[in-house]
Amino acid sequence: MTVKNHSTLIDLRDLVETHLGKPLAASPHAGLWRCPACSSERHGLLLVSVNEYKCLSGYGCDGGASEWMHNIDPAPDEPLMIGVPA
């Protein structure tokens, strides 16, 4: 899933790390976490870049992001910009 929101400034990798901890692997372009929505039998991995995330399990889940992204404070002290380096 690609997140397009030009009114906020944040790297999705930072959001995911806040909720899931350090990635299993990372590069300058993306991080890889165990998918929190997939069962351990599926061995799902969540790939996250600055403005995009995708579960690589092949089961069509969103890594649980639809749940925890709704819990983000809707009125932060400062505007957030998704997809723009801080």
C-alpha angles and dihedrals in degrees: 000000000000118000113213115184118137095184094070134059117211139116110238089218088065091051092049092047089052090056102032105026128234116350122254087233134000142186130183087270107041148004130221124216134170106265107253092203098053123080117249089249090065093052089212118187125202115218114201130183130173094287107004138065133183137174108231095201093098092232098107100246126142097224091257091288093129087066103045097034088063088058093060112112104268092207108044121182089247129030115263121221114202115210097016119107113247 
